[in-house]
Amino acid sequence: MQKGNIGVTTENIFPVIKKFLYSDHEIFLREMISNAVDATQKLKTLAQKGDFKGELGDLTIHVSFDPEAKTLTISDRGIGMTAEEIDKYINQIAFSGVTDFLDKYKDEANAIIGHFGLGFYSSFMVSDQVEIVTKSYQEGAKAIRWSCDGSPSFTIDDAEKADRGSDIILHISDDCKEFLEKARIEQLLNKYCKFMPVPVAFGKKTEWKDGKQVDTDQDNIINNVEPLWTKAPSSLKDEDYKNFYRTLYPMQDEPLFWIHLNVDFPFHLTGILYFPRTHSNIDLQRNKIQLYCNQVFVTDQVEGIVPDFLTLLHGVIDSPDIPLNVSRSYLQSDANVKKISTYITKKVSDRLQQTFKDDRKDFEDKWNDLKIFINYGMLTQDDFYERAKEFALFKDVDGKCFTFEEYKTLIKDNQTDKNGELVYLYATNKDDQYSYIKSAQDKGYSVLLLDGQLDVPMVSMLENKFEKSHFARVDADIIDRLIVKDDKKESAITGDDRDNLSEVFRSQMPQMDKAQFNVDVESLGENAQPVVITESEYMRRMKEMSHFQPGMSFYGQMPDTYTIVLNADHKLVKEVLDDTNKTTAEALKPVVSELKGLSARLAALHQSQNGKKPEDLTQEEKDDVQNTQKAISEQHTKKNQILGDYAKGNNIVHQLIDLALLQNGMLKGEALDKFLKRSVDMIK
């Protein structure tokens, strides 16, 4: 028996490994099986070079466990180790068997991964003791047993082993008993090893016999050694890609289409990326791309390799050129990663461009699913925007699709305002904004439908990209003020009549939480609606952007700003004005007279004080102005009170306001009930 200490400078290497090298205990099984794969691949390479003359035979790696003995064993028929190699690769963990091997076989050993030394020591995260029973492939080699209990001490003995290869026996700790459960082992094998390039067996296949499941003599191979991404695209059919997608993501909808990645220079990269059908939730679709290193699962956290917007895709990426730490768990930034990211972006954009050119109708049919990827990419990467602007689409409220350039050509003659600025009208809900859409279409204008998750930031981005253009939602104002063609037309109602009519409606506007209303009077034409509610484009957009940009949360707390526009040309509005003047004339007469006198006095006071500095004014002069202003304010309050009292009893005013609120989905609860009862009474 040989005893010794592991060649490390620290008192005990294992706490360091647990704390710094491996963030997740379950990763040990991947490392153990990866080592077995390495050993097997090395033997195959030696055979190809003629340095191994024996029979390769069955190279299956076997995983087994014994709950009674509390052991988990990984067995391979690879190159095995001599006592000297154990000392070099296990006892002196600073060395790597792969490093030396690659120096000799660098041209043929692309499939060899990992560092056996450090990867092997992950086993101590879950074990009280680890044994290696190994026999080298070299002629005349003796079997060796190495044992260590997690301290710097170890023992090496001669052992009995008929065949070449290694058995790694883990004596599982009491606090890690989960790794002695069949279901848990199967879960880890499926997660980390289902595409490893050497067959991995766990137990036997079963069959139904005599009313129960019984083991057969056939090994239960848990992995596919030739996954789809390792094959030539020319050899595959659409159904192959769809079946592989079902393997990766059971119970998912069929993908829209896919991209097969295959590049050898200046880096190695293979993989398949799928465009999934979306269900309007970005976050739920993230982290569906699996990263592999020579068919060994590494992570599904691929930020940094895949551009952010493409983390919404599904699929597999496999590259030995992506640098990883010893546990293969965290990506490290370097030039290769940036090249790979750029390559993937270009490959995706080229595929989308080609799909658009080859079958535009199919592309348009899939647009609602594709737009979230494409819009996200344009928002986050300028280089992708430059590519995507050729195939990104606008869809109008009638379902017709246009490229950016096509749509600009369509609307430039009719939707350019008097200042030469092109106005893109849009709606976010065809049903809720129907009357606004119709008003625009009656003018011969086109209206886009922007109802996607990212359309709010897209509007702001496109306004910066497009020259002399802006976007306006159809309910942001009356249509003639959204696209101003000429100078403002004077309203048929002016002066005191305008003020009185505005106050009649303003006084009856409902009190709503986080909403404020302004009243305006415009000539909209006899056939237009009598009352229209619009919402400020600027404030609404700022509030919407606050959901995407935390720094704008201030806007999210501000009230919604609406304007109720009275159509001065409509018969009902004129009737309300006539009735207001007739009913309130007597009560308003002294108030109006007093206001005229006070206003004249205030004007005279200002004129007499004109040219004087504030410090030259006497207190009496200051008080005179202040008292006159106060008196005017009081008379305005009286006037508004008279108009408000009148408006309370005018059913047409209430009906017109409620109709406008109803049109915008703002009439609810008790107010809706009153409207319905009033409507029935007015019909009687």
Residue, then its C-alpha position, 0 to 999 in steps of 0.5 A: m500500500q502506498k500512502g501520500n498527500i495530494g500535491v497542493t499548497t493549501e491545507n485542504i483543497f476540497p473546501v476551496i473546490k466546493k466554495f469557488l469552483y462549483s456553484d451547484h452540487e449536482i454538476f458532479l455527475r456531469e463532470m464524472i461522466s464527461n471524464a469517462v467520455d474523455a477517456t473513451q474518446k482518447l482511446k478511439t483517437l489512439a486506435q485511429k492513429g494506430d497507437f492502440k492495436g487492441e479491440l475497442g469492443d463495447l465502449t458504453i459508459h455505465v452508471s449504477f448505484d447501490p442504496e445499501a452500500k451508499t455508492l454511485t459508480i461510473s464505469d468506462r472502458g477508455i484508456g484507464m490510468t497507470a499509477e504514474e498517471i494517477d499521481k500526475y493527473i489526480n494527486q497533482i491537480a495543477f496538471s491536466g491529462v488533456t493538455d498533454f494529450l492535445d499536444k500530441y494529437k491536436d489535429e484529431a482530438n477536437a472531441i476531447i473536453g474538460h480537465f480531468g483533475l479539477g473536474f474529478y474533484s467535484s465528486f467530493m462535494v457529494s462524497d465522504q470517500v472516492e475510489i478509482v479502480t483503473k487499468s491502463y490500456q497499455e500492454g502489461a499494465k496493472a490495475i490500481r485502486w486509489s482512495c481518498d476521504g476528502s483530506p489531503s491524504f490518499t492511498i494507492d493499492d494494487a487491485e483486481k480488474a480484468d478489463r481496461g478503463s476506470d470505475i469511479i466509486l463515490h461513497i455518497s454523504d448522508d446529506c446528499k442521499e438524493f443522489l442515490e435515488k433512481a429518479r434523481i439520477e435519471q433527471l441529472l442524466n437527462k439534463y446533462c448527458k442526453f447528447m454525449p458522444v459516447p453511449v451512457a447506460f443507466g440500468k436496463k430497459t424494462e418491459w411489461k410482463d406478468g402484470k408488472q414492469v421487469d428488467t430486460d437484458q438490454d442496456n438502457i441507453i439514456n443519450n443520443v450520440e449523434p444529435l441533430w446539430t451534428k449532422a449535415p443540414s442537407s441530410l435532414k428533412d423538416e420532420d427531423y427538425k420538428n421531431f428534435y424540437r419535440t425532444l427538446y421541448p415536449m408539449q410545445d407548439e410547433p416552431l415557426f422555422w429554424i436555423h441550422l448553424n455550422v461554422d468551422f472558421p474562425f471558430h467552431l460552432t454548430g447548433i440549431l435555433y428555433f423561432p417558437r410561436t409566442h404567447s405574449n410574454i417575453d420573460l416566459q420564453r427566455n433561457k430556452i437555448q441550451l449551450y453545449c461543449n462537444q455535446v456536454f450540456v453547460t448551461d441554459q444561461v446564454e447571455g453574452i454568447v447569444p445577443d439579448f434579443l435572440t435569448l427569446l429563441h429556442g434550441v441548441i448551440d455547441s462550441p468548444d471555442i467558448p471559454l468556460n471556467v473549470s466547472r463549465s458553468y460561467l461564460q468568460s468574455d473574450a474575442n471569440v464570444k463576440k465573434i460568435s455573437t456577431y455571427i449568430t446575429k448575421k445568420v438569423s437576419d440572413r435567414l429572415q431575409q431569405t424567408f421574406k424573399d422566398d415566400r412573402k405571404d408565409f412570412e406575413d402570415k407568421w408576422n404576429d409571432l415573428k415581430i416580437f423577435i424582430n422588434y426586440g432586435m431592432l430596439t437593442q442592436d443598431d446593426f440588426y436594425e440596419r438588416a431588419k429594416e428591409f423585411a420588418l413589416f407594418k400591418d394596417v388595421d385591415g390586415k395588410c402588410f407593408t415594408f417600411e419603405e412601401y408604407k412610406t410611399l403609400i402615405k407620403d402624398n396624403q399624410t404629410d402635414k403643412n410643415g412637410e412632416l409625414v404623420y404615421l397614424y396608428a391604433t392599438n385596438k381596432d374595436d376600442q378605437y373604431s370611431y377614431i379609425k373610421s374618422a381617419q379613413d373617411k379622410g382617406y388616411s391609412v391607420l396602422l395597428l400597433d398592438g404588440q408588446l414592444d410597439v410603444p418603444m418601437v414608435s419612439m425608436l422609429e421616429n428617431k430613424f425616419e426623417k421628418s416623421h412622427f407617429a400619432r395615435v388616432d385617439a390622441d386628438i381630432i383628426d384635423r389636428l393630427i394631420v394639420k393641412d392648413d391654418k386652423k379654421e375658426s369655430a362657429i362658437t366664439g367669445d362668451d358663448r364658447d366659454n359658457l358652453s365649455e363650462v356647462f360640460r366641464s362642470q359635469m365631467p366625472q371625478m375619476d381617479k388619476a384622470q383629468f379633463n379639459v374641454d375644447v370647442e372645435s368645428l368638426g362638421e355637421n356629420a361628425q360626432p357631437v362630443v369626442i374624447t381625446e388623450s394627450e399623445y405626449m403624456r400617454r406615451m410617457k406613461e407607457m414608456s415608464h413601464f419599460q424605463p424605470g427612470m421614467s417612473f415619475y410619469g407613471q404616477m401622473p394622471d391621464t390627461y383627456t380633452i373633451v372636444l365639443n363639435a360646434d357644428h353639431k345640432l345637439v351642441k348648438e341646442v345645448l348652447d341655445d338652451t343655456n343662453k335662454t335659461t341662464a340669461e336672467a341669472l347671468k345678466p348682473v354677473v356679466s355686467e359686474l364682470k365687465g365693470l370689474s374688468a374695465r376697472l382692472a384694465a384702468l388700474h394696470q394702465s395707471q400703474n404702467g411704467k412704475k416699478p413695483e417698489d414705487l407702487t403704494q400699498e393702496e395701489k397694490d391693494d386696489v389691484q388685488n381686491t379687483q382681481k379677487a372680485i373678478s374671481e368671485q364673479h367668475t365663481k358665481k357665473n360658473q355656479i349658475l352654469g353648473d346648476y343649469a347643467k345638472g338638469n340638462n339630460i342632453v349634456h349628461q347623455l353626450i358626456d356619457l356617450a363619449l365616455l362609453q365610447n372610450g370604455m370609461l363609463k362603468g359602475e353606477a355611472l353606467d347604470k344611470f346612463l342606461k336608465r336615462s337613455v330609457d327615459m329619453i326614449k319614452 
